[in-house]
Structure formats: C-alpha cells, structure tokens
Amino acid sequence: MQVLVRDNNVDQALRVLKRRMQREGIFREMKARSFYEKPSERRVREKAEAVRRVRKLARKKAQREGLLPAPKKAPR
C-alpha cells in the first residue's frame, strides 16, 4: 500500500495510511493472525460474520424502502 506525502506533511500521510488500512481490514487480519485459530473456530467465526453481513444488508434495504426509520446523524 502506498501513500504520497505532500508538502512534507507526514502526519496527514499517516492518517491517510491508517484509514486505508482500516478500510482494507489489515488491522483485523493482523489481530486474527497473532494467534492460532482452530479450523472449527474459524468456520464458526466466518459463519457469524456472514450472518452479520446479511442482516446489515437487509436492515439497509428496509431503511431505503421506508420500512425502518433511518439512523439519526450525529451533529459535528
């Protein structure tokens, strides 16, 4: 992964790099690889992630169709 440093602004480049790594799931993968995971535990985890993903998509679809209220936006 590559990030350009503009105007010697390393802090901004680090923030961009961290955001990209977070979006790609690199931190989650590093944490998962830091210890051995049994194949049965891996199957259970992946199944739970799939269920969570499907429920999230269904919730978003219901919100778009107006069946559920949209989440409130946090003020900045």
C-alpha positions in Angstrom: 0.0 0.0 0.0 1.4 3.4 -1.0 0.6 6.9 0.3 2.0 10.1 -1.2 3.5 12.6 1.2 2.6 16.1 0.1 4.4 19.3 1.3 6.4 17.2 3.9 3.2 16.6 5.8 3.9 13.2 7.3 1.1 13.4 9.8 -1.6 13.7 7.2 0.0 10.9 5.2 0.0 8.6 8.3 -3.7 9.4 8.9 -4.5 8.5 5.2 -2.5 5.3 5.5 -4.2 4.2 8.7 -7.6 5.0 7.2 -6.8 2.9 4.1 -5.5 0.0 6.2 -8.6 0.1 8.4 -10.9 0.1 5.3 -9.0 -2.9 3.8 -9.2 -4.9 7.1 -5.5 -5.2 7.6 -5.7 -4.5 11.3 -8.4 -7.1 11.8 -6.3 -9.6 9.9 -3.1 -8.9 11.9 -5.1 -9.4 15.1 -6.5 -12.7 13.8 -3.1 -14.0 12.7 -1.4 -13.1 16.0 -2.6 -16.4 17.5 -3.6 -19.8 16.2 -7.3 -20.3 15.4 -8.7 -23.8 15.2 -10.4 -24.7 11.9 -13.7 -25.2 13.7 -13.5 -21.8 15.4 -12.7 -20.3 12.0 -15.8 -21.8 10.5 -17.9 -20.5 13.4 -16.4 -17.0 13.1 -16.9 -16.8 9.3 -20.5 -18.1 9.6 -21.2 -15.4 12.2 -19.6 -12.7 10.0 -21.7 -13.8 7.1 -24.9 -13.7 9.2 -24.0 -10.2 10.4 -23.3 -9.1 6.9 -26.7 -10.4 5.6 -28.6 -8.8 8.5 -26.8 -5.4 7.9 -27.7 -5.5 4.2 -31.4 -6.4 5.0 -31.5 -3.6 7.5 -30.1 -1.1 5.0 -32.6 -2.3 2.3 -35.5 -1.9 4.8 -34.4 1.6 5.6 -34.2 2.6 1.9 -37.7 1.2 1.4 -39.0 3.2 4.4 -39.9 0.1 6.5 -37.4 1.2 9.2 -36.5 4.7 10.4 -33.2 6.0 9.1 -30.4 6.3 11.8 -30.0 9.7 13.3 -27.0 11.6 12.1 -24.6 12.8 14.8 -24.0 16.5 14.9 -20.4 17.6 14.3 
